[in-house]
Structures are given as structure tokens and as C-alpha cells.
Amino acid sequence: MASNAPQRCCYTGVKHEGEAKGRLEKVGGIESYIAEPESKQTDTAVLLLTDILGHKFNNIQLIADRFAENGYFVVMPDLFEGDPVPLNSMHDGEAIGKWFRSGGPSGGHTTVQVDPIVEAVIKGMKSHYNVKKIGSVGYCFGAKYVARYSAPGKGIDVAAFAHPSFVDAEELKAMAASLAIAAAETDHIFPPEKRRESEDILKEMKTPYQMTLYSDVEHGFAVRADLNKPEVKFAKEAAFLQCVQWFDEFLKSK
């Protein structure tokens, strides 16, 4: 794999302060968090695919709002059928494994359940909102589905990952979208050997890529960082700006 399976670090961290400004509505039949830019334009959109804490987690809603403040129409779907993992809620690997295998109304949170959600939302973005180009960022769990839907004809035009998990090497190889990766120095899911493997794959591909390694941070820093630590706060902000700049260059300007 290009990254390992999720672990406890995928749902631990710090809840951030701030009031989300977006709204919840159905997109392709899937409840989604919507954040609109001041211009109200929808031609160029960001599909934000979350970690396992889901679309109602305050931290990720604040991030969605910031993409909107940078001029993007944002759609962030519920990938888990109302069954996200609460922050700091589990204490062993067995619990998260069970959640993946059998959680939620459809009996799991695997590609069998999640692929149809992502497909429906992409179709809904294009049909209901008249979206022309989609940039997608995946945090942890969400990165796998950014990879899967960046294959030719799948709907994602430009891609970004932050501390990815569960991405297969073959999924990475199949991507046609340009890709930016924000990686944590300490990350058991995307450790040095997996970063190296991913770089080797990306070097052989014909699409632009960027991988930035942030020091003094761990897996999850782009969403659940302790903002009381200056070096961690800096890395979180830099990872966000990395993504915005990537979309500005490869999504807006093309």
C-alpha cells in the first residue's frame, strides 16, 4: 500500500473553537455540509472528503469555510451514513476495526458503502449546482476516495491529501489528477517507507505532484492539531495554504 490502514491516531486530537458558517443540505441524496464563496460561483468547486470524524465535526467545517473564503464552492458529504467516530472515543484497535467492518446502516464503511456515496455527490454537484471542475482534498480516510475518484473519467480534476490512510498503491498509480500531499513527520500510517513508495510511484506518472513534509507534527495535524503549540499551528496553517495554492494553480487557472 501507499499508506497504511487507520489507527487510533485517526480520531484523537483537539476540538477547535469557532462557529461554522455553512449549511447542511442533500447533494445527490447525501447529506452534505455546504460552504459558499462570497461570489456564489459554483463552476469551480472543492469536494472535501473527511477523516472518520465526519462532516459535522466542527474542525473540518471550519476548514470548509476557509476554502469558501478563498473563493471555492465547497461540498463535504457524510461518508458514514450518520455513523462517524466521535473525537477521542475509542481506546483499542479492535473497536475501530469493528467500525470499519460492520458499522453504520449498511453494515460497514468500506469501498462497498463509500464509493456509491462519493459517486452520487459528484453527480449531484454537476447536475444540481452546475459544477464544471472539481478539486478534492482528502484528510486521512478521505484520501483513499480522492485517489479512487481521480482516475480518468471518475470526476475529480485536481487532488490533495493530508496525512493519507488506506490508499492502495494501485489506486495511486491510477490517478490522472495532479496531486499535492501534506505529510506529518511522525506518522505510523504514512511513515517514511510509505512516503518513499509514494514518491517512487509519482515520479513514474505524467501528472504534476508535490509532497511536503511538516516537522514536529503527527498524523491528523491538518484537522485536529493542538493550536496552543506554535509549531503545530504553523504546520496546520501551512498545509491548508499548500492545498489552496495547489487548487489555485491547477484548478482555477486551467
Secondary structure as GFF3:
##gff-version 3
##sequence-region A 1 254
A	DSSP	three_ten_helix	8	10	.	.	.	ID=ss1
A	DSSP	beta_strand	23	27	.	.	.	ID=ss2
A	DSSP	beta_strand	30	35	.	.	.	ID=ss3
A	DSSP	beta_strand	44	49	.	.	.	ID=ss4
A	DSSP	alpha_helix	58	69	.	.	.	ID=ss5
A	DSSP	beta_strand	73	77	.	.	.	ID=ss6
A	DSSP	alpha_helix	93	102	.	.	.	ID=ss7
A	DSSP	alpha_helix	111	128	.	.	.	ID=ss8
A	DSSP	beta_strand	133	139	.	.	.	ID=ss9
A	DSSP	alpha_helix	141	148	.	.	.	ID=ss10
A	DSSP	beta_strand	158	162	.	.	.	ID=ss11
A	DSSP	alpha_helix	169	173	.	.	.	ID=ss12
A	DSSP	beta_strand	178	186	.	.	.	ID=ss13
A	DSSP	alpha_helix	192	203	.	.	.	ID=ss14
A	DSSP	beta_strand	209	218	.	.	.	ID=ss15
A	DSSP	alpha_helix	221	224	.	.	.	ID=ss16
A	DSSP	alpha_helix	230	247	.	.	.	ID=ss17
A	DSSP	pi_helix	248	252	.	.	.	ID=ss18
###
